[in-house]
Amino acid sequence: MTDWTWYVTEFDGKDLFFGYVVGDYRELGYFRLSELAGIEGPYGLGVERDLYFDPQPLSEIKKLHE
């Protein structure tokens, strides 16, 4: 899971996200903040948030991963 990317399009303000996930497959779906916080990769590294990401249309995000 160390090369997965989650793009959030909706957030319930508590724990539940909806968005585009790029992992083994590319798909739209639900995921939880608590799940992301619990992911531990090699050397104990966790999921990082990109503070400098500029929002863009989903169509542009999909082009990044073609």
Secondary structure, 3 states (H helix, E strand, C coil): CCCCEEEEEEECCCCEEEEEEECCCEEEEEEEHHHHHCCCCHHHCCCCCCCCCCCCCHHHHHHHCC
